[in-house]
């Protein structure tokens, strides 16, 4: 479900709630005023306030159908309810009047609409209640309790019923309905997410299978070629394909973060594969990894894996020659929110400082520098250390994977 539809539905729920509250409060105010006038023998201000509130709120609700300004309709309704509640409270016992509960409903209605209005009416009503309390403490009285002694219990009972009905029968019922809608909406969204994750896993699985098929074809081709140099080139291409296939294999096996890869297990598996591929199962190569459990996007890991593939393959072929013992070192540290620094090195023979990656005919070197640019980063050699040692600064990429130019 997209955001515009969700916002539209949320607005529609608010409109229905406010209009329903207005309709019910109009009817209950008329009924309350009639009961006060004819059954409780309450004359003067209280019944007329009830009728006046009902009339003005009816006009306010009717005007909404013309101007469609929900905020204005809500605020007018709240102000009318607050003024009516204050007047009836003052003329029915002040701070001891049970009708003071209606002021709490105004605050509650504000929070149902927006947090801002809820806080505003909360502060206003706290001030009003405090002023009513101070008014009762003083000797000066503008009015007396107009509710006859014999009718006060019935007035208290009806006031509480009036407040409970609005809170439970109107607000509570509609909030429960809104809660059920929200629960249903979230469940539908979760079902769609689960469905998309299943489809995404299937995509990763198929991509991995296709890449493995390409890898197998390259392997067969390399074994069928007598020329050792050409066979080595095809084998290098096969390793590049495998480094990408590993990413998709790890993604479809995960139950979460289908767009993120735990880098350390991936690098460890890739390094072990490359060592076995170049040096065989029995070798004297040690792989040392120094990195935390960072999760990076697939758009970052694929080019990063290709860089690791090229540097390690070159180290194993040309740096640590024949059956010599050697060490591959890879470390990673986070520089900022999305920036990282990876160091890749070996203790082999290295290669000449005079070789320029820009003009070199080596596809591996060109790939390393081009992929570093694709990661919005830079790569440089640390010539002070033994062997070949690269320092790669890069940024996590959250976008579609682009081809290497």
C-alpha positions as CSV (number, residue, x, y, z in Angstrom):
1,X,0.0,0.0,0.0
2,X,1.6,3.3,-1.0
3,X,1.8,6.4,1.2
4,X,-0.7,8.6,-0.7
5,X,-3.5,6.0,-0.3
6,X,-2.6,5.4,3.3
7,X,-2.7,9.2,4.0
8,X,-6.0,9.5,2.2
9,X,-7.5,6.7,4.2
10,X,-6.2,8.1,7.5
11,X,-7.8,11.5,6.6
12,X,-11.1,9.8,5.8
13,X,-11.1,8.0,9.2
14,X,-10.6,11.4,10.9
15,X,-13.4,13.0,8.9
16,X,-15.8,10.2,9.8
17,X,-14.8,10.3,13.5
18,X,-15.2,14.1,13.9
19,X,-18.5,14.1,12.0
20,X,-19.8,11.2,14.0
21,X,-18.8,12.9,17.3
22,X,-20.5,16.1,16.1
23,X,-23.7,14.3,15.2
24,X,-23.8,12.3,18.5
25,X,-22.9,15.3,20.6
26,X,-25.7,17.4,18.9
27,X,-28.3,14.8,19.7
28,X,-27.1,14.1,23.2
29,X,-27.0,17.8,24.0
30,X,-30.6,18.3,22.9
31,X,-31.6,15.2,24.9
32,X,-29.6,16.4,27.9
33,X,-31.1,19.9,27.7
34,X,-34.7,18.5,27.5
35,X,-34.2,16.2,30.5
36,X,-32.7,19.1,32.5
37,X,-35.6,21.4,31.7
38,X,-38.6,19.1,32.0
39,X,-37.5,16.3,34.3
40,X,-34.9,17.8,36.6
41,X,-36.5,21.2,36.9
42,X,-33.2,23.0,35.9
43,X,-34.0,26.4,34.4
44,X,-31.9,29.1,32.9
45,X,-28.4,28.8,31.6
46,X,-27.8,25.0,31.6
47,X,-30.5,23.9,29.2
48,X,-30.1,26.9,27.0
49,X,-26.3,26.2,26.7
50,X,-27.2,22.6,25.6
51,X,-29.6,23.9,23.0
52,X,-27.2,26.7,21.9
53,X,-24.3,24.2,21.5
54,X,-26.5,21.8,19.5
55,X,-27.6,24.6,17.2
56,X,-24.2,26.1,16.6
57,X,-22.5,22.8,16.2
58,X,-25.2,21.7,13.7
59,X,-24.5,24.9,11.7
60,X,-20.7,24.2,12.0
61,X,-21.2,20.6,10.7
62,X,-23.4,21.7,7.9
63,X,-20.9,24.3,6.7
64,X,-18.2,21.6,6.5
65,X,-20.1,20.1,3.5
66,X,-19.5,23.5,1.8
67,X,-15.9,24.4,2.7
68,X,-14.4,20.9,3.4
69,X,-12.0,22.4,5.9
70,X,-11.7,19.6,8.6
71,X,-9.4,21.6,10.8
72,X,-11.7,24.6,11.0
73,X,-14.7,22.3,11.7
74,X,-12.9,20.4,14.5
75,X,-11.6,23.6,16.1
76,X,-15.0,25.3,16.1
77,X,-16.6,22.1,17.6
78,X,-13.9,21.9,20.3
79,X,-14.2,25.6,21.2
80,X,-18.0,25.3,21.4
81,X,-17.7,22.2,23.6
82,X,-15.2,23.9,25.8
83,X,-17.2,27.1,26.3
84,X,-20.4,25.0,26.9
85,X,-18.6,22.8,29.3
86,X,-17.2,25.7,31.3
87,X,-20.6,27.5,31.5
88,X,-22.5,24.3,32.6
89,X,-19.7,23.5,35.1
90,X,-19.8,27.0,36.7
91,X,-23.6,26.9,36.9
92,X,-23.8,23.4,38.3
93,X,-21.4,23.5,41.2
94,X,-18.0,24.7,39.9
95,X,-15.1,22.4,40.6
96,X,-17.4,19.9,42.2
97,X,-19.6,19.6,39.2
98,X,-19.6,16.2,37.5
99,X,-20.0,17.9,34.1
100,X,-16.3,19.0,34.3
101,X,-15.6,15.6,32.8
102,X,-16.7,17.0,29.4
103,X,-13.5,19.1,29.3
104,X,-11.5,15.9,29.4
105,X,-13.3,14.8,26.3
106,X,-12.2,17.9,24.4
107,X,-8.6,17.1,25.2
108,X,-9.1,13.4,24.2
109,X,-10.6,14.5,20.9
110,X,-7.6,16.7,20.3
111,X,-5.2,13.8,20.7
112,X,-7.3,11.7,18.4
113,X,-7.1,14.4,15.7
114,X,-3.4,15.4,16.1
115,X,-0.8,15.4,18.8
116,X,-0.4,19.2,18.4
117,X,-4.1,19.9,19.0
118,X,-4.2,17.5,21.9
119,X,-1.3,19.2,23.7
120,X,-2.9,22.6,23.0
121,X,-6.3,21.7,24.4
122,X,-4.7,19.9,27.3
123,X,-2.9,23.1,28.4
124,X,-6.0,25.3,27.8
125,X,-8.2,22.9,29.8
126,X,-5.7,22.6,32.7
127,X,-5.7,26.4,32.9
128,X,-9.5,26.5,32.8
129,X,-9.8,23.8,35.5
130,X,-7.3,25.7,37.7
131,X,-9.3,29.0,37.2
132,X,-12.6,27.2,38.1
133,X,-10.9,25.9,41.2
134,X,-9.6,29.4,42.2
135,X,-13.0,30.8,41.4
136,X,-14.6,28.4,43.9
137,X,-12.1,29.3,46.5
138,X,-12.9,33.0,46.3
139,X,-15.8,34.8,48.1
140,X,-17.0,36.5,44.9
141,X,-19.5,34.5,43.0
142,X,-20.9,35.4,39.6
143,X,-23.5,32.6,39.8
144,X,-25.0,30.1,42.1
145,X,-25.6,26.4,41.5
146,X,-28.7,26.4,39.4
147,X,-29.3,22.6,39.8
148,X,-32.0,22.1,42.5
149,X,-30.9,20.1,45.5
150,X,-33.4,17.3,44.7
151,X,-32.0,16.9,41.2
152,X,-28.3,17.0,41.8
153,X,-27.8,13.2,42.0
154,X,-29.7,12.7,38.8
155,X,-27.7,15.5,37.2
156,X,-24.5,13.9,38.3
157,X,-25.6,10.5,37.0
158,X,-26.7,12.0,33.6
159,X,-23.5,14.0,33.3
160,X,-21.4,10.9,33.8
161,X,-23.5,8.9,31.4
162,X,-23.2,11.7,28.8
163,X,-19.3,11.7,29.2
164,X,-19.1,7.9,29.2
165,X,-21.3,7.6,26.1
166,X,-19.2,10.0,24.1
167,X,-15.9,8.4,25.3
168,X,-16.9,4.8,24.9
169,X,-19.8,4.7,22.5
170,X,-18.4,7.2,20.0
171,X,-14.6,7.6,20.5
172,X,-13.9,4.1,21.8
173,X,-15.9,2.4,19.2
174,X,-14.4,4.3,16.3
175,X,-10.8,4.0,17.7
176,X,-11.3,0.2,18.0
177,X,-12.5,0.1,14.4
178,X,-9.5,2.2,13.3
179,X,-7.2,-0.2,15.3
180,X,-8.7,-3.2,13.5
181,X,-8.2,-1.4,10.1
182,X,-4.6,-0.6,11.0
183,X,-4.0,-4.2,12.1
184,X,-5.5,-5.5,8.9
185,X,-3.5,-3.1,6.8
186,X,-0.3,-4.0,8.5
187,X,-1.0,-7.7,8.1
188,X,-1.7,-7.2,4.3
189,X,1.5,-5.2,4.0
190,X,3.5,-7.9,5.8
191,X,2.0,-10.5,3.6
192,X,3.1,-8.5,0.5
193,X,6.6,-8.1,2.0
194,X,6.8,-11.8,2.6
195,X,5.7,-12.6,-0.9
196,X,8.2,-10.1,-2.4
197,X,11.0,-11.6,-0.2
198,X,10.1,-15.1,-1.4
199,X,10.3,-13.9,-5.0
200,X,13.5,-12.1,-4.4
201,X,15.0,-15.2,-2.9
202,X,14.0,-17.1,-6.0
203,X,15.6,-14.5,-8.2
204,X,18.9,-14.7,-6.2
205,X,18.7,-18.5,-6.4
206,X,18.2,-18.5,-10.2
207,X,20.9,-15.9,-10.7
208,X,23.3,-18.0,-8.6
209,X,22.4,-21.1,-10.6
210,X,22.9,-19.3,-13.9
211,X,26.3,-17.9,-12.8
212,X,27.3,-21.4,-11.7
213,X,26.4,-22.7,-15.1
214,X,28.6,-20.0,-16.7
215,X,31.3,-21.0,-14.3
216,X,31.1,-24.6,-15.2
217,X,31.2,-23.8,-18.9
218,X,34.3,-21.7,-18.4
219,X,35.9,-24.5,-16.4
220,X,35.2,-27.0,-19.1
221,X,36.5,-24.6,-21.7
222,X,39.7,-23.9,-19.8
223,X,40.5,-27.6,-19.4
224,X,39.9,-28.2,-23.1
225,X,42.4,-25.6,-24.2
226,X,46.1,-26.7,-24.4
227,X,47.5,-23.1,-24.4
228,X,48.3,-22.5,-20.8
229,X,48.1,-18.7,-21.1
230,X,44.6,-18.7,-22.6
231,X,43.5,-21.4,-20.1
232,X,44.6,-19.1,-17.3
233,X,42.7,-16.1,-18.7
234,X,39.5,-18.2,-18.8
235,X,40.1,-19.5,-15.3
236,X,40.4,-15.9,-14.1
237,X,37.1,-15.1,-15.7
238,X,35.6,-18.1,-14.0
239,X,36.8,-16.9,-10.6
240,X,35.1,-13.5,-11.2
241,X,31.9,-15.2,-12.0
242,X,32.1,-17.3,-8.9
243,X,32.8,-14.3,-6.7
244,X,29.4,-12.8,-7.9
245,X,27.6,-16.1,-7.6
246,X,28.6,-16.3,-3.9
247,X,26.8,-13.1,-3.2
248,X,23.5,-14.3,-4.6
249,X,24.0,-17.7,-2.9
250,X,24.4,-16.0,0.5
251,X,21.4,-13.7,-0.2
252,X,18.9,-16.4,-1.0
253,X,20.0,-18.4,2.1
254,X,19.2,-15.5,4.4
255,X,16.0,-15.1,6.3
256,X,16.4,-11.3,6.7
257,X,18.3,-8.4,5.1
258,X,17.8,-9.7,1.5
259,X,19.5,-6.6,0.2
260,X,22.4,-6.7,2.6
261,X,25.4,-9.1,2.9
262,X,27.4,-9.9,6.0
263,X,30.8,-9.0,4.6
264,X,33.2,-11.1,6.8
265,X,31.7,-14.6,6.0
266,X,31.6,-13.6,2.3
267,X,35.2,-12.5,2.2
268,X,36.3,-15.5,4.2
269,X,34.5,-17.9,1.8
270,X,35.8,-16.1,-1.3
271,X,39.4,-16.1,0.0
272,X,39.3,-19.8,0.8
273,X,37.9,-20.6,-2.6
274,X,40.5,-18.5,-4.4
275,X,43.4,-20.1,-2.5
276,X,42.1,-23.6,-3.3
277,X,41.5,-22.6,-6.9
278,X,45.0,-21.2,-7.5
279,X,47.2,-23.2,-5.0
280,X,45.2,-26.4,-4.6
281,X,43.7,-28.0,-1.5
282,X,47.1,-28.6,0.1
283,X,48.8,-25.2,0.4
284,X,50.8,-23.0,2.7
285,X,48.7,-19.9,2.4
286,X,47.3,-18.2,5.5
287,X,44.4,-15.8,5.2
288,X,44.2,-13.2,8.0
289,X,40.9,-11.2,8.2
290,X,40.5,-8.2,10.5
291,X,37.0,-6.8,10.2
292,X,33.8,-6.4,12.2
293,X,30.5,-7.8,11.2
294,X,29.5,-5.1,8.7
295,X,26.5,-5.6,6.5
296,X,26.8,-3.9,3.1
297,X,24.4,-3.6,0.1
298,X,24.7,-6.0,-2.8
299,X,25.6,-3.1,-5.0
300,X,28.7,-2.6,-2.8
301,X,29.6,-6.2,-2.2
302,X,29.7,-7.3,-5.8
303,X,32.3,-4.8,-7.0
304,X,34.1,-5.1,-3.7
305,X,34.2,-8.9,-4.2
306,X,35.6,-8.5,-7.7
307,X,38.4,-6.2,-6.3
308,X,39.2,-8.8,-3.6
309,X,39.2,-11.5,-6.3
310,X,41.7,-9.6,-8.5
311,X,44.1,-8.6,-5.7
312,X,44.2,-12.1,-4.2
313,X,44.4,-13.9,-7.5
314,X,47.4,-11.6,-8.5
315,X,49.0,-12.2,-5.2
316,X,48.7,-16.0,-5.4
317,X,49.8,-16.1,-9.0
318,X,52.7,-13.6,-9.1
319,X,53.5,-12.6,-5.5
320,X,53.5,-15.9,-3.6
321,X,54.9,-18.2,-6.3
322,X,55.0,-21.9,-6.6
323,X,54.7,-23.7,-3.2
324,X,56.0,-20.9,-1.0
325,X,54.4,-20.1,2.3
326,X,52.6,-16.9,2.3
327,X,50.0,-14.7,3.9
328,X,47.0,-12.8,2.6
329,X,45.9,-9.9,4.8
330,X,42.5,-8.1,4.6
331,X,41.2,-5.5,7.0
332,X,38.2,-3.2,7.1
333,X,37.3,-0.2,9.2
334,X,34.4,2.2,9.1
335,X,35.4,5.9,8.5
336,X,31.9,7.5,8.7
337,X,28.3,6.7,8.1
338,X,28.8,5.2,4.6
339,X,32.6,5.5,4.1
340,X,34.9,2.5,4.7
341,X,38.6,1.8,4.3
342,X,39.8,-1.7,3.3
343,X,43.4,-2.8,3.2
344,X,44.4,-5.7,1.1
345,X,47.9,-7.1,1.1
346,X,50.3,-10.1,0.8
347,X,53.8,-10.8,1.8
348,X,54.9,-12.0,-1.6
349,X,57.3,-10.5,-4.1
350,X,55.0,-7.6,-5.2
351,X,55.4,-5.9,-8.6
352,X,57.3,-2.9,-9.9
353,X,56.4,0.6,-8.8
354,X,56.8,1.7,-12.4
355,X,53.7,-0.1,-13.6
356,X,50.9,2.3,-14.2
357,X,47.4,0.8,-13.9
358,X,46.0,3.4,-16.3
359,X,48.4,2.3,-19.1
360,X,48.9,-1.3,-18.1
361,X,47.6,-4.1,-20.3
362,X,46.7,-6.1,-17.3
363,X,42.9,-6.6,-17.1
364,X,43.1,-7.3,-13.4
365,X,44.8,-4.0,-12.6
366,X,42.3,-2.1,-14.8
367,X,39.4,-3.8,-13.1
368,X,40.7,-2.9,-9.6
369,X,40.9,0.8,-10.4
370,X,37.7,1.0,-12.4
371,X,35.7,-0.8,-9.7
372,X,37.2,1.5,-7.0
373,X,35.8,4.5,-9.0
374,X,32.4,2.7,-9.2
375,X,32.4,2.5,-5.4
376,X,32.9,6.3,-5.4
377,X,36.3,5.6,-3.8
378,X,40.0,5.6,-4.4
379,X,42.7,2.9,-4.3
380,X,46.4,3.4,-3.8
381,X,49.4,1.2,-3.1
382,X,51.5,1.3,0.1
383,X,54.9,0.7,-1.3
384,X,56.6,0.8,2.1
385,X,55.3,-2.6,3.0
386,X,56.5,-5.9,1.7
387,X,54.6,-7.5,-1.2
388,X,51.6,-5.8,-2.8
389,X,49.6,-3.7,-0.4
390,X,46.4,-1.8,-1.4
391,X,44.5,0.8,0.5
392,X,40.9,1.1,-0.8
393,X,38.6,3.9,0.4
394,X,35.0,3.4,-0.7
395,X,31.4,4.3,-0.1
396,X,28.4,2.0,0.4
397,X,26.3,2.1,-2.7
398,X,22.5,1.9,-2.5
399,X,21.5,1.8,-6.2
400,X,21.5,-0.5,-9.2
401,X,24.7,-2.2,-10.1
402,X,26.3,-0.6,-13.1
403,X,28.6,-2.3,-15.6
404,X,32.3,-1.6,-15.4
405,X,33.6,0.6,-18.3
